Amino acid sequence: MNAEDEMITTDEVRYVVLHGEIIEDYPEDKRGHSCLMFGMPNNKRPVHVVCAPKEEYLAIITAYIPSLEKWETDFKERRKK
């Protein structure tokens, strides 16, 4: 998890939230409505951000670099099992 190539900057997260797209929506999540967003900051690498809109802020739940083991080459669709 601490590998340098897996570290995600706050600028990358900000880019995904401001310019990315929602690829999965979880309106019935037990912790409250959340969604998975995708973006490619600086056209360098794909980044996924799971976030939850709250009344006064946007909660960032997690951010990660998606792998081709689990995602199609566009990183927007999960691979079929």
ChimeraX attribute file (.defattr): number of C-alpha atoms within 10 A of each C-alpha:
attribute: neighborCount
match mode: 1-to-1
recipient: residues
	/A:1	7
	/A:2	6
	/A:3	6
	/A:4	7
	/A:5	8
	/A:6	12
	/A:7	12
	/A:8	13
	/A:9	10
	/A:10	10
	/A:11	10
	/A:12	20
	/A:13	24
	/A:14	14
	/A:15	17
	/A:16	22
	/A:17	21
	/A:18	10
	/A:19	13
	/A:20	18
	/A:21	15
	/A:22	16
	/A:23	14
	/A:24	14
	/A:25	14
	/A:26	14
	/A:27	12
	/A:28	9
	/A:29	11
	/A:30	8
	/A:31	9
	/A:32	11
	/A:33	14
	/A:34	22
	/A:35	18
	/A:36	20
	/A:37	22
	/A:38	26
	/A:39	25
	/A:40	16
	/A:41	17
	/A:42	9
	/A:43	7
	/A:44	7
	/A:45	11
	/A:46	19
	/A:47	23
	/A:48	25
	/A:49	24
	/A:50	21
	/A:51	18
	/A:52	21
	/A:53	13
	/A:54	11
	/A:55	6
	/A:56	6
	/A:57	8
	/A:58	12
	/A:59	12
	/A:60	14
	/A:61	12
	/A:62	11
	/A:63	21
	/A:64	15
	/A:65	16
	/A:66	19
	/A:67	12
	/A:68	12
	/A:69	9
	/A:70	13
	/A:71	14
	/A:72	14
	/A:73	12
	/A:74	10
	/A:75	20
	/A:76	19
	/A:77	12
	/A:78	14
	/A:79	12
	/A:80	7
	/A:81	4
